[in-house]
């Protein structure tokens, strides 16, 4: 089996386009289950107020293939974060996605995830065993003008300027959360950007036995793994129960690239030889045991989210559509059109 814990809703895509996109990825790569991470706060999100409901529609259309994690809405007309989580879980989401600790969003929102505004939300997730998948920080190169790559530089992802938090500030925020909520089921995307520091990753796993990493590629990850392959392989074998296959696929404009992400991660897990992938040289071939690969590819996903996705509560979804209609005078035209489409889809459910 193959289960992908890290998928997103592509920008400028409606439900039918998303349905076709994920089916094509499923068929091309032999994927048995996926998890859609809703991120309405993302700068590229076309549907801000309605992305969570769009994720539930897509989950329904793809049933029984997809699980989904709710994302948080901020600003005008937003409910408090704990209410958003509880409502999302009741409607049919299985977990919470946090992108607020991405450096570009942290600065935009002026919110740190260790803020007391979010503490009750993390506390509820800990108490009820709700998984939280977090993007925290970014590659270390993004804080150094001499190493930041051109894409990051031109897309506002250089964080060495005055007023930006350091990478360690983001890790400090996570430590504060985990010290308060040590049993939180936290999964950190992109190997927590610690692919160059396996010792630190291991120390963190020893300290907090409920946390995990997904293996969703960052450009630095798989080349970094090759720099100390023996230590990296030992980490994967020892902590196999806490690693999750993921790709970050999200956009129909890049189908070949996204299909290639599956090849990148699968080759790294299975091959004993280093390999090149696109412009990335010397990606680590870890040559993991079959038992470890099974856990990473599907076993851990199934253990976390169950053999079948959580069902939707259509009554609660319709109530949320009605609530959004009552405040939709402040919405963008995109959100208004999506809300109408969602109402039409769910009205006979």
RADALIN-V722242 format. One line per field, one symbol per residue. ss: DSSP state (H for helix, E for strand, L for the rest). psi: psi as a letter, one per 20 degrees, with the letter a starting at -180 (. if undefined). burial: + if it has 16 or more other ideal C-beta (glycine too) atoms within 10 Angstrom, else -. Layout:
ss = ???
psi = ???
burial = ???
This chain:
ss = LLEEEEELLLLLLLHHHHHHHHHHHHHHHLLLEEEEELLLLLLLLLLLLLHHHHHHHHHHHLLLLEEEEEELLLLLLLLLHHHHHHHHHHHLLLEEEELLLLHHHHHHHLLLLLLHHHHHHHHHHHHHLLEEEELLLLLHHHHLLLLLLHHHHHLLLLLLLLLLLLHHHHHHHHHHHHHHLLLLLEEEHHHHHLLLLHHHHHHHHHHLLLLEEELLLLLLHHHHHHHLHHHHHHHHHHLHHHEELLLLELLHHHHHHHHHHHHHHHHHHHLLLLEEELLEEEELLLLLLHHHHHHHHHHHHHHHHLLLLLLLLHHHHHHHHHHHHHLHHHLLHHHHHHHHHHHHHHLLL
psi = qppoinqrpqqkprggggggghgggghhjlphqrpoopmhiphjphoghjhghhhhgggghiplhprqpqrqprbpjprqhgggggggghhjqiappoiijphhhghgilpqiiqihighghgggghjkpqpopopbrqhhijohiiprhghgikkkpkjqqiqqrhhgghggghgghhhmijpnpppqkkkkkhjmhghgghghhhniirrqqjppqhighhhhihmhghgghggggkhijqppqhkqipiilhgghhhhgggghghhgqiqqrqocipqlqpohlqqhgggggghhghgghgirhqqpqqnhghghhhggghhijihiqrhghghhggggghgihj.
burial = -+++++++++--+++--+--++--++--+-+-++++++++++--++++++++++++++++++--+++++++++-------++-++++++-++++++++++++++++--+-++++---++-++-+++---++++++++++++++----+---+----+++----++-+-+++-++--++--+--+++++++++++++-+--++-++--+-+++++++++++++++++-++--++-++--++-+++++++++++-----+--++-++++++----++-+----+++++-+---++-+++++++--++---++-+-+--++-++--+---+--+---++-++-++--++---
